[in-house]
Amino acid sequence: MKMELKQTNTVLRGNDLSQSASWFGRRNKKAMKGARVLVVALAVLAGLLTQVVRAQSAYSLAQYQTPFRFTDGDPSAIGQGGRGTCWAFAGVAALEAAYKRKYGIELDLSEQYTFHMGKVMELQARTPENNTSLVGFQGSSDIVHHLSRFAIPEERFAPYLTNTQMTQLQAKLGVGDIVNNPTQTGYDTFEFSEEHIPTAARWNAKYWVTDYDRVANPSNTGDLEQILLQNHEIVANFNLRRNVIDALNWDYNPAASVESHVLLIIGYDRDLQVFLAKNSWGEKDFVRLSYNLVSNCITDAYYIKDVADPNWPAQKKARYLGIRTFEEVYSNSSIKGTLVIRRFTDLRADDPNAQTKLGTLYTNNGAFDVNGYFTDDGDGIVFSVNLNSSGIPMLVEYTTGFWAWVDQNYTGDVQKGTDWQPFKSFTTGAYVVPRYGTVFVQPGSYAAVGTYNKPMTIKAPLGGVILGNGN
């Protein structure tokens, strides 16, 4: 409704105020009629504003939430499946909702991968230097921040494992009791096992946060309402002291034992004094948290403001994580060993691209720290290893990482050997790829006759590759 008000200028002289009522009525008949119209219009406007306020007294983002998860392969295990992975479930649920709201796509993203990345990417001044997915918790609502550093794949690339499945894998890998007697090699063997996190998951990690914020005063229920009204779910930390009215309704009990937990707040009802939250304990509906519970028990909170375009390529840096055979020449000697890269960024650093400790090189002469950074958004890697006390490190730079790509049908002007700017020549790719690296070849017939003096893997993912004289 569009309402236009025209101003009427009326000048009242002193003696006008003493005129008779009849004169005043005649004089101001039109003005009084306009005033009545104005009063009615303001009353209508006030009614509309009241309706808006009443509508905002309850607000829900339930329509953007993805289904509650039932752990694959074990119908009796729902939600977290007996593991302390609440912060991964809350962060993933927030990310899925953000994608559904912005792009209209319903995703099933991997909590298993999310939990693993929060653990393996950690960097502490101790041994082991990171954490293991066999241990619960060790995370919080800052998973929203972490999801701006690492992307995650769909669930199908890294299915969720129950606590039983995790302990069975631990026994199968023979890493021992690394929960109570941790070792770095035990952590690495478990975290980078194909049965824990398949390599394909790292090559398909493409969903992540591009903008987020931290709630300045999470115990202020009015602030939480405003964030929800702006269409942002809230990933929230709690030191819960619950009065469990029933499974889906929780109130505050200051005498109750503390339960540390992370939930996703998705709505509120001010009249009922409850927040709506998505939990991961196996519920089939949202739980209702009293305002009293939230204001007394919430400790921290974050929310997602924007996400990456789902059509963008996967995060290239994730490909580097894992265990591989390494060999290079340093001071006229061959340095061979096992290279473990555990992270591509320091999650605590202000600059996500800053040089950091990437992992460890294990050789016959001992274990050595590997420090470095990535180039061209992950196309390449630069790292150094201090192998002796000379102070001169072994410096390694691989412009295409541990891989090289070849496609004879590539029509671009620039050939770098990357997946998006491949070489056209197989021999060039074979020359550039590091020892024990992989050359990916697109369909075609390539001139490849020659002598190759380094170990490498050649893969033709689409088939149809002939290596010979090029005819």
Buried (B, 14 or more C-beta within 10 A) or exposed (E): EEEEEEEEEEEEEEEEEEEEEEEEEEEBEEEEEBEEEEEEBEEEEEEEEEEEEEEBEBBBBEEBBBEBBBBBEBEEBBBBBBBBBBBBBBBBBBBBBBBBBBEEEEBEBBBBBBBBBBBBBBBEEEEBBBBBBBBBBBBBBBBBBBBBBBBBBBBEBBBBBBBEBBBEBBEEBEBBEBEEEBBBBBBBBBBBBEEBBBEEBBBBBBBBBBEBBEBEEBBBBEBBBEBBEEBBBBBBBBEBBBBEEEEBEBBBBEEBEEEBBBBBBBBBBBEEBBBBBBBBEBBEEBBBBBBBBBBBBBBBBBBBBEBBEEEEEBBBBBBBBBBBEBBBEBEEEEBBBBBBBBBBBBBEEEEBEEBBBBBBBBBEEEBBBBBBBBBBEBBBBBBBBBBEEEEEBBEBEBBBBBBBBBBBEBEEEEBBBBBEBBBBBBBBBBBBBBBBBBBBBBBBBBBBEEEEEEEBEBEBEEEEBBBEEBE
